[in-house]
């Protein structure tokens, strides 16, 4: 990524949040208006940013990761195999994982046990 585009679109008084949109030279659209608003609470997230420039810089730094996520989402749209895997995960079964197995996992392949299936819930 060479260029991040950021647009501050609003202020929510109730949550004290700035609404911000991001795009980049790597996203499908370089106009931030093509993407959704995200709420940032600068007073909580960037407590040492005290000027408008410092706040905008902190928001832009956070936006790098957001723009990368936009790009990954756009790339996913062309990956039917991955989309089919993700769609196939939908289930009404409850899965259970042993926390120690998750903590010790090094290859990302911990198998859960099925706590309940739809038939058991009826």
Phi and psi in radians as a Rosetta constraint file:
Dihedral C 1 N 2 CA 2 C 2 CIRCULARHARMONIC -1.848 0.35
Dihedral N 2 CA 2 C 2 N 3 CIRCULARHARMONIC -0.508 0.35
Dihedral C 2 N 3 CA 3 C 3 CIRCULARHARMONIC -2.409 0.35
Dihedral N 3 CA 3 C 3 N 4 CIRCULARHARMONIC 2.266 0.35
Dihedral C 3 N 4 CA 4 C 4 CIRCULARHARMONIC -1.816 0.35
Dihedral N 4 CA 4 C 4 N 5 CIRCULARHARMONIC 2.371 0.35
Dihedral C 4 N 5 CA 5 C 5 CIRCULARHARMONIC -1.946 0.35
Dihedral N 5 CA 5 C 5 N 6 CIRCULARHARMONIC 2.303 0.35
Dihedral C 5 N 6 CA 6 C 6 CIRCULARHARMONIC -2.336 0.35
Dihedral N 6 CA 6 C 6 N 7 CIRCULARHARMONIC 2.425 0.35
Dihedral C 6 N 7 CA 7 C 7 CIRCULARHARMONIC -2.349 0.35
Dihedral N 7 CA 7 C 7 N 8 CIRCULARHARMONIC 2.143 0.35
Dihedral C 7 N 8 CA 8 C 8 CIRCULARHARMONIC -1.545 0.35
Dihedral N 8 CA 8 C 8 N 9 CIRCULARHARMONIC 1.964 0.35
Dihedral C 8 N 9 CA 9 C 9 CIRCULARHARMONIC -1.760 0.35
Dihedral N 9 CA 9 C 9 N 10 CIRCULARHARMONIC -0.253 0.35
Dihedral C 9 N 10 CA 10 C 10 CIRCULARHARMONIC -3.050 0.35
Dihedral N 10 CA 10 C 10 N 11 CIRCULARHARMONIC 3.060 0.35
Dihedral C 10 N 11 CA 11 C 11 CIRCULARHARMONIC -2.310 0.35
Dihedral N 11 CA 11 C 11 N 12 CIRCULARHARMONIC 2.215 0.35
Dihedral C 11 N 12 CA 12 C 12 CIRCULARHARMONIC -1.796 0.35
Dihedral N 12 CA 12 C 12 N 13 CIRCULARHARMONIC 1.934 0.35
Dihedral C 12 N 13 CA 13 C 13 CIRCULARHARMONIC -1.123 0.35
Dihedral N 13 CA 13 C 13 N 14 CIRCULARHARMONIC -0.689 0.35
Dihedral C 13 N 14 CA 14 C 14 CIRCULARHARMONIC -1.084 0.35
Dihedral N 14 CA 14 C 14 N 15 CIRCULARHARMONIC -0.815 0.35
Dihedral C 14 N 15 CA 15 C 15 CIRCULARHARMONIC -1.666 0.35
Dihedral N 15 CA 15 C 15 N 16 CIRCULARHARMONIC -0.044 0.35
Dihedral C 15 N 16 CA 16 C 16 CIRCULARHARMONIC 0.974 0.35
Dihedral N 16 CA 16 C 16 N 17 CIRCULARHARMONIC 0.826 0.35
Dihedral C 16 N 17 CA 17 C 17 CIRCULARHARMONIC -2.044 0.35
Dihedral N 17 CA 17 C 17 N 18 CIRCULARHARMONIC 2.449 0.35
Dihedral C 17 N 18 CA 18 C 18 CIRCULARHARMONIC -1.516 0.35
Dihedral N 18 CA 18 C 18 N 19 CIRCULARHARMONIC 2.428 0.35
Dihedral C 18 N 19 CA 19 C 19 CIRCULARHARMONIC -1.745 0.35
Dihedral N 19 CA 19 C 19 N 20 CIRCULARHARMONIC 2.203 0.35
Dihedral C 19 N 20 CA 20 C 20 CIRCULARHARMONIC -2.352 0.35
Dihedral N 20 CA 20 C 20 N 21 CIRCULARHARMONIC 2.523 0.35
Dihedral C 20 N 21 CA 21 C 21 CIRCULARHARMONIC -2.139 0.35
Dihedral N 21 CA 21 C 21 N 22 CIRCULARHARMONIC 2.569 0.35
Dihedral C 21 N 22 CA 22 C 22 CIRCULARHARMONIC -2.304 0.35
Dihedral N 22 CA 22 C 22 N 23 CIRCULARHARMONIC 2.611 0.35
Dihedral C 22 N 23 CA 23 C 23 CIRCULARHARMONIC -2.595 0.35
Dihedral N 23 CA 23 C 23 N 24 CIRCULARHARMONIC 3.066 0.35
Dihedral C 23 N 24 CA 24 C 24 CIRCULARHARMONIC -2.633 0.35
Dihedral N 24 CA 24 C 24 N 25 CIRCULARHARMONIC 3.121 0.35
Dihedral C 24 N 25 CA 25 C 25 CIRCULARHARMONIC -1.261 0.35
Dihedral N 25 CA 25 C 25 N 26 CIRCULARHARMONIC -0.136 0.35
Dihedral C 25 N 26 CA 26 C 26 CIRCULARHARMONIC -1.794 0.35
Dihedral N 26 CA 26 C 26 N 27 CIRCULARHARMONIC -0.241 0.35
Dihedral C 26 N 27 CA 27 C 27 CIRCULARHARMONIC -1.365 0.35
Dihedral N 27 CA 27 C 27 N 28 CIRCULARHARMONIC 2.809 0.35
Dihedral C 27 N 28 CA 28 C 28 CIRCULARHARMONIC -1.032 0.35
Dihedral N 28 CA 28 C 28 N 29 CIRCULARHARMONIC -0.581 0.35
Dihedral C 28 N 29 CA 29 C 29 CIRCULARHARMONIC -2.178 0.35
Dihedral N 29 CA 29 C 29 N 30 CIRCULARHARMONIC 2.293 0.35
Dihedral C 29 N 30 CA 30 C 30 CIRCULARHARMONIC -1.519 0.35
Dihedral N 30 CA 30 C 30 N 31 CIRCULARHARMONIC -0.017 0.35
Dihedral C 30 N 31 CA 31 C 31 CIRCULARHARMONIC -1.627 0.35
Dihedral N 31 CA 31 C 31 N 32 CIRCULARHARMONIC 2.088 0.35
Dihedral C 31 N 32 CA 32 C 32 CIRCULARHARMONIC -0.995 0.35
Dihedral N 32 CA 32 C 32 N 33 CIRCULARHARMONIC -0.449 0.35
Dihedral C 32 N 33 CA 33 C 33 CIRCULARHARMONIC -1.102 0.35
Dihedral N 33 CA 33 C 33 N 34 CIRCULARHARMONIC -0.279 0.35
Dihedral C 33 N 34 CA 34 C 34 CIRCULARHARMONIC -1.343 0.35
Dihedral N 34 CA 34 C 34 N 35 CIRCULARHARMONIC -0.153 0.35
Dihedral C 34 N 35 CA 35 C 35 CIRCULARHARMONIC -2.074 0.35
Dihedral N 35 CA 35 C 35 N 36 CIRCULARHARMONIC 3.012 0.35
Dihedral C 35 N 36 CA 36 C 36 CIRCULARHARMONIC -1.512 0.35
Dihedral N 36 CA 36 C 36 N 37 CIRCULARHARMONIC 2.770 0.35
Dihedral C 36 N 37 CA 37 C 37 CIRCULARHARMONIC -1.296 0.35
Dihedral N 37 CA 37 C 37 N 38 CIRCULARHARMONIC 2.471 0.35
Dihedral C 37 N 38 CA 38 C 38 CIRCULARHARMONIC -2.122 0.35
Dihedral N 38 CA 38 C 38 N 39 CIRCULARHARMONIC 2.467 0.35
Dihedral C 38 N 39 CA 39 C 39 CIRCULARHARMONIC -1.659 0.35
Dihedral N 39 CA 39 C 39 N 40 CIRCULARHARMONIC 2.268 0.35
Dihedral C 39 N 40 CA 40 C 40 CIRCULARHARMONIC -2.180 0.35
Dihedral N 40 CA 40 C 40 N 41 CIRCULARHARMONIC 2.346 0.35
Dihedral C 40 N 41 CA 41 C 41 CIRCULARHARMONIC -1.857 0.35
Dihedral N 41 CA 41 C 41 N 42 CIRCULARHARMONIC 1.542 0.35
Dihedral C 41 N 42 CA 42 C 42 CIRCULARHARMONIC -1.007 0.35
Dihedral N 42 CA 42 C 42 N 43 CIRCULARHARMONIC -0.611 0.35
Dihedral C 42 N 43 CA 43 C 43 CIRCULARHARMONIC -1.146 0.35
Dihedral N 43 CA 43 C 43 N 44 CIRCULARHARMONIC -0.440 0.35
Dihedral C 43 N 44 CA 44 C 44 CIRCULARHARMONIC -1.678 0.35
Dihedral N 44 CA 44 C 44 N 45 CIRCULARHARMONIC -0.700 0.35
Dihedral C 44 N 45 CA 45 C 45 CIRCULARHARMONIC -1.425 0.35
Dihedral N 45 CA 45 C 45 N 46 CIRCULARHARMONIC -0.572 0.35
Dihedral C 45 N 46 CA 46 C 46 CIRCULARHARMONIC -2.294 0.35
Dihedral N 46 CA 46 C 46 N 47 CIRCULARHARMONIC 1.139 0.35
Dihedral C 46 N 47 CA 47 C 47 CIRCULARHARMONIC -1.101 0.35
Dihedral N 47 CA 47 C 47 N 48 CIRCULARHARMONIC -0.360 0.35
Dihedral C 47 N 48 CA 48 C 48 CIRCULARHARMONIC -1.584 0.35
Dihedral N 48 CA 48 C 48 N 49 CIRCULARHARMONIC -0.083 0.35
Dihedral C 48 N 49 CA 49 C 49 CIRCULARHARMONIC -1.488 0.35
Dihedral N 49 CA 49 C 49 N 50 CIRCULARHARMONIC 1.944 0.35
Dihedral C 49 N 50 CA 50 C 50 CIRCULARHARMONIC -2.026 0.35
Dihedral N 50 CA 50 C 50 N 51 CIRCULARHARMONIC -0.146 0.35
Dihedral C 50 N 51 CA 51 C 51 CIRCULARHARMONIC -2.037 0.35
Dihedral N 51 CA 51 C 51 N 52 CIRCULARHARMONIC 2.859 0.35
Dihedral C 51 N 52 CA 52 C 52 CIRCULARHARMONIC -1.016 0.35
Dihedral N 52 CA 52 C 52 N 53 CIRCULARHARMONIC -0.717 0.35
Dihedral C 52 N 53 CA 53 C 53 CIRCULARHARMONIC -1.129 0.35
Dihedral N 53 CA 53 C 53 N 54 CIRCULARHARMONIC -0.766 0.35
Dihedral C 53 N 54 CA 54 C 54 CIRCULARHARMONIC -1.106 0.35
Dihedral N 54 CA 54 C 54 N 55 CIRCULARHARMONIC -0.696 0.35
Dihedral C 54 N 55 CA 55 C 55 CIRCULARHARMONIC -1.175 0.35
Dihedral N 55 CA 55 C 55 N 56 CIRCULARHARMONIC -0.795 0.35
Dihedral C 55 N 56 CA 56 C 56 CIRCULARHARMONIC -1.087 0.35
Dihedral N 56 CA 56 C 56 N 57 CIRCULARHARMONIC -0.686 0.35
Dihedral C 56 N 57 CA 57 C 57 CIRCULARHARMONIC -1.134 0.35
Dihedral N 57 CA 57 C 57 N 58 CIRCULARHARMONIC -0.754 0.35
Dihedral C 57 N 58 CA 58 C 58 CIRCULARHARMONIC -1.097 0.35
Dihedral N 58 CA 58 C 58 N 59 CIRCULARHARMONIC -0.728 0.35
Dihedral C 58 N 59 CA 59 C 59 CIRCULARHARMONIC -1.093 0.35
Dihedral N 59 CA 59 C 59 N 60 CIRCULARHARMONIC -0.759 0.35
Dihedral C 59 N 60 CA 60 C 60 CIRCULARHARMONIC -1.107 0.35
Dihedral N 60 CA 60 C 60 N 61 CIRCULARHARMONIC -0.683 0.35
Dihedral C 60 N 61 CA 61 C 61 CIRCULARHARMONIC -1.085 0.35
Dihedral N 61 CA 61 C 61 N 62 CIRCULARHARMONIC -0.726 0.35
Dihedral C 61 N 62 CA 62 C 62 CIRCULARHARMONIC -1.146 0.35
Dihedral N 62 CA 62 C 62 N 63 CIRCULARHARMONIC -0.559 0.35
Dihedral C 62 N 63 CA 63 C 63 CIRCULARHARMONIC -1.186 0.35
Dihedral N 63 CA 63 C 63 N 64 CIRCULARHARMONIC -0.394 0.35
Dihedral C 63 N 64 CA 64 C 64 CIRCULARHARMONIC -1.013 0.35
Dihedral N 64 CA 64 C 64 N 65 CIRCULARHARMONIC -0.838 0.35
Dihedral C 64 N 65 CA 65 C 65 CIRCULARHARMONIC -1.131 0.35
Dihedral N 65 CA 65 C 65 N 66 CIRCULARHARMONIC -0.642 0.35
Dihedral C 65 N 66 CA 66 C 66 CIRCULARHARMONIC -1.133 0.35
Dihedral N 66 CA 66 C 66 N 67 CIRCULARHARMONIC -0.789 0.35
Dihedral C 66 N 67 CA 67 C 67 CIRCULARHARMONIC -1.098 0.35
Dihedral N 67 CA 67 C 67 N 68 CIRCULARHARMONIC -0.646 0.35
Dihedral C 67 N 68 CA 68 C 68 CIRCULARHARMONIC -1.135 0.35
Dihedral N 68 CA 68 C 68 N 69 CIRCULARHARMONIC -0.645 0.35
Dihedral C 68 N 69 CA 69 C 69 CIRCULARHARMONIC -1.152 0.35
Dihedral N 69 CA 69 C 69 N 70 CIRCULARHARMONIC -0.718 0.35
Dihedral C 69 N 70 CA 70 C 70 CIRCULARHARMONIC -0.977 0.35
Dihedral N 70 CA 70 C 70 N 71 CIRCULARHARMONIC -0.795 0.35
Dihedral C 70 N 71 CA 71 C 71 CIRCULARHARMONIC -1.103 0.35
Dihedral N 71 CA 71 C 71 N 72 CIRCULARHARMONIC -0.779 0.35
Dihedral C 71 N 72 CA 72 C 72 CIRCULARHARMONIC -1.095 0.35
Dihedral N 72 CA 72 C 72 N 73 CIRCULARHARMONIC -0.675 0.35
Dihedral C 72 N 73 CA 73 C 73 CIRCULARHARMONIC -1.108 0.35
Dihedral N 73 CA 73 C 73 N 74 CIRCULARHARMONIC -0.720 0.35
Dihedral C 73 N 74 CA 74 C 74 CIRCULARHARMONIC -1.166 0.35
Dihedral N 74 CA 74 C 74 N 75 CIRCULARHARMONIC -0.694 0.35
Dihedral C 74 N 75 CA 75 C 75 CIRCULARHARMONIC -1.125 0.35
Dihedral N 75 CA 75 C 75 N 76 CIRCULARHARMONIC -0.631 0.35
Dihedral C 75 N 76 CA 76 C 76 CIRCULARHARMONIC -1.076 0.35
Dihedral N 76 CA 76 C 76 N 77 CIRCULARHARMONIC -0.605 0.35
Dihedral C 76 N 77 CA 77 C 77 CIRCULARHARMONIC -1.009 0.35
Dihedral N 77 CA 77 C 77 N 78 CIRCULARHARMONIC -0.431 0.35
Dihedral C 77 N 78 CA 78 C 78 CIRCULARHARMONIC -1.695 0.35
Dihedral N 78 CA 78 C 78 N 79 CIRCULARHARMONIC -0.010 0.35
Dihedral C 78 N 79 CA 79 C 79 CIRCULARHARMONIC -1.865 0.35
Dihedral N 79 CA 79 C 79 N 80 CIRCULARHARMONIC 1.457 0.35
Dihedral C 79 N 80 CA 80 C 80 CIRCULARHARMONIC -1.073 0.35
Dihedral N 80 CA 80 C 80 N 81 CIRCULARHARMONIC -0.636 0.35
Dihedral C 80 N 81 CA 81 C 81 CIRCULARHARMONIC -1.079 0.35
Dihedral N 81 CA 81 C 81 N 82 CIRCULARHARMONIC -0.812 0.35
Dihedral C 81 N 82 CA 82 C 82 CIRCULARHARMONIC -1.173 0.35
Dihedral N 82 CA 82 C 82 N 83 CIRCULARHARMONIC -0.720 0.35
Dihedral C 82 N 83 CA 83 C 83 CIRCULARHARMONIC -1.035 0.35
Dihedral N 83 CA 83 C 83 N 84 CIRCULARHARMONIC -0.718 0.35
Dihedral C 83 N 84 CA 84 C 84 CIRCULARHARMONIC -1.147 0.35
Dihedral N 84 CA 84 C 84 N 85 CIRCULARHARMONIC -0.646 0.35
Dihedral C 84 N 85 CA 85 C 85 CIRCULARHARMONIC -1.079 0.35
Dihedral N 85 CA 85 C 85 N 86 CIRCULARHARMONIC -0.846 0.35
Dihedral C 85 N 86 CA 86 C 86 CIRCULARHARMONIC -1.113 0.35
Dihedral N 86 CA 86 C 86 N 87 CIRCULARHARMONIC -0.769 0.35
Dihedral C 86 N 87 CA 87 C 87 CIRCULARHARMONIC -1.096 0.35
Dihedral N 87 CA 87 C 87 N 88 CIRCULARHARMONIC -0.624 0.35
Dihedral C 87 N 88 CA 88 C 88 CIRCULARHARMONIC -1.245 0.35
Dihedral N 88 CA 88 C 88 N 89 CIRCULARHARMONIC -0.192 0.35
Dihedral C 88 N 89 CA 89 C 89 CIRCULARHARMONIC -1.357 0.35
Dihedral N 89 CA 89 C 89 N 90 CIRCULARHARMONIC -0.287 0.35
Dihedral C 89 N 90 CA 90 C 90 CIRCULARHARMONIC -1.149 0.35
Dihedral N 90 CA 90 C 90 N 91 CIRCULARHARMONIC 2.247 0.35
Dihedral C 90 N 91 CA 91 C 91 CIRCULARHARMONIC -2.814 0.35
Dihedral N 91 CA 91 C 91 N 92 CIRCULARHARMONIC 2.791 0.35
Dihedral C 91 N 92 CA 92 C 92 CIRCULARHARMONIC -1.720 0.35
Dihedral N 92 CA 92 C 92 N 93 CIRCULARHARMONIC 0.081 0.35
Dihedral C 92 N 93 CA 93 C 93 CIRCULARHARMONIC -1.267 0.35
Dihedral N 93 CA 93 C 93 N 94 CIRCULARHARMONIC 2.580 0.35
Dihedral C 93 N 94 CA 94 C 94 CIRCULARHARMONIC -1.716 0.35
Dihedral N 94 CA 94 C 94 N 95 CIRCULARHARMONIC 2.184 0.35
Dihedral C 94 N 95 CA 95 C 95 CIRCULARHARMONIC -1.794 0.35
Dihedral N 95 CA 95 C 95 N 96 CIRCULARHARMONIC 2.576 0.35
Dihedral C 95 N 96 CA 96 C 96 CIRCULARHARMONIC -2.220 0.35
Dihedral N 96 CA 96 C 96 N 97 CIRCULARHARMONIC 2.336 0.35
Dihedral C 96 N 97 CA 97 C 97 CIRCULARHARMONIC -2.095 0.35
Dihedral N 97 CA 97 C 97 N 98 CIRCULARHARMONIC 2.423 0.35
Dihedral C 97 N 98 CA 98 C 98 CIRCULARHARMONIC -1.352 0.35
Dihedral N 98 CA 98 C 98 N 99 CIRCULARHARMONIC 2.134 0.35
Dihedral C 98 N 99 CA 99 C 99 CIRCULARHARMONIC -0.987 0.35
Dihedral N 99 CA 99 C 99 N 100 CIRCULARHARMONIC -0.661 0.35
Dihedral C 99 N 100 CA 100 C 100 CIRCULARHARMONIC -1.116 0.35
Dihedral N 100 CA 100 C 100 N 101 CIRCULARHARMONIC -0.622 0.35
Dihedral C 100 N 101 CA 101 C 101 CIRCULARHARMONIC -1.162 0.35
Dihedral N 101 CA 101 C 101 N 102 CIRCULARHARMONIC -0.673 0.35
Dihedral C 101 N 102 CA 102 C 102 CIRCULARHARMONIC -1.174 0.35
Dihedral N 102 CA 102 C 102 N 103 CIRCULARHARMONIC -0.715 0.35
Dihedral C 102 N 103 CA 103 C 103 CIRCULARHARMONIC -1.154 0.35
Dihedral N 103 CA 103 C 103 N 104 CIRCULARHARMONIC -0.681 0.35
Dihedral C 103 N 104 CA 104 C 104 CIRCULARHARMONIC -1.508 0.35
Dihedral N 104 CA 104 C 104 N 105 CIRCULARHARMONIC -0.118 0.35
Dihedral C 104 N 105 CA 105 C 105 CIRCULARHARMONIC -1.098 0.35
Dihedral N 105 CA 105 C 105 N 106 CIRCULARHARMONIC 2.277 0.35
Dihedral C 105 N 106 CA 106 C 106 CIRCULARHARMONIC -2.037 0.35
Dihedral N 106 CA 106 C 106 N 107 CIRCULARHARMONIC -0.247 0.35
Dihedral C 106 N 107 CA 107 C 107 CIRCULARHARMONIC -2.073 0.35
Dihedral N 107 CA 107 C 107 N 108 CIRCULARHARMONIC 0.100 0.35
Dihedral C 107 N 108 CA 108 C 108 CIRCULARHARMONIC 1.241 0.35
Dihedral N 108 CA 108 C 108 N 109 CIRCULARHARMONIC 0.600 0.35
Dihedral C 108 N 109 CA 109 C 109 CIRCULARHARMONIC -2.402 0.35
Dihedral N 109 CA 109 C 109 N 110 CIRCULARHARMONIC 0.895 0.35
Dihedral C 109 N 110 CA 110 C 110 CIRCULARHARMONIC -1.481 0.35
Dihedral N 110 CA 110 C 110 N 111 CIRCULARHARMONIC 2.216 0.35
Dihedral C 110 N 111 CA 111 C 111 CIRCULARHARMONIC -1.570 0.35
Dihedral N 111 CA 111 C 111 N 112 CIRCULARHARMONIC 2.279 0.35
Dihedral C 111 N 112 CA 112 C 112 CIRCULARHARMONIC -1.463 0.35
Dihedral N 112 CA 112 C 112 N 113 CIRCULARHARMONIC 2.882 0.35
Dihedral C 112 N 113 CA 113 C 113 CIRCULARHARMONIC -1.754 0.35
Dihedral N 113 CA 113 C 113 N 114 CIRCULARHARMONIC 2.636 0.35
Dihedral C 113 N 114 CA 114 C 114 CIRCULARHARMONIC -1.551 0.35
Dihedral N 114 CA 114 C 114 N 115 CIRCULARHARMONIC 2.054 0.35
Dihedral C 114 N 115 CA 115 C 115 CIRCULARHARMONIC -1.386 0.35
Dihedral N 115 CA 115 C 115 N 116 CIRCULARHARMONIC -0.756 0.35
Dihedral C 115 N 116 CA 116 C 116 CIRCULARHARMONIC -2.666 0.35
Dihedral N 116 CA 116 C 116 N 117 CIRCULARHARMONIC 2.649 0.35
Dihedral C 116 N 117 CA 117 C 117 CIRCULARHARMONIC -2.076 0.35
Dihedral N 117 CA 117 C 117 N 118 CIRCULARHARMONIC 2.917 0.35
Dihedral C 117 N 118 CA 118 C 118 CIRCULARHARMONIC -0.977 0.35
Dihedral N 118 CA 118 C 118 N 119 CIRCULARHARMONIC -0.613 0.35
Dihedral C 118 N 119 CA 119 C 119 CIRCULARHARMONIC -1.147 0.35
Dihedral N 119 CA 119 C 119 N 120 CIRCULARHARMONIC -0.631 0.35
Dihedral C 119 N 120 CA 120 C 120 CIRCULARHARMONIC -1.254 0.35
Dihedral N 120 CA 120 C 120 N 121 CIRCULARHARMONIC -0.455 0.35
Dihedral C 120 N 121 CA 121 C 121 CIRCULARHARMONIC -1.375 0.35
Dihedral N 121 CA 121 C 121 N 122 CIRCULARHARMONIC -0.290 0.35
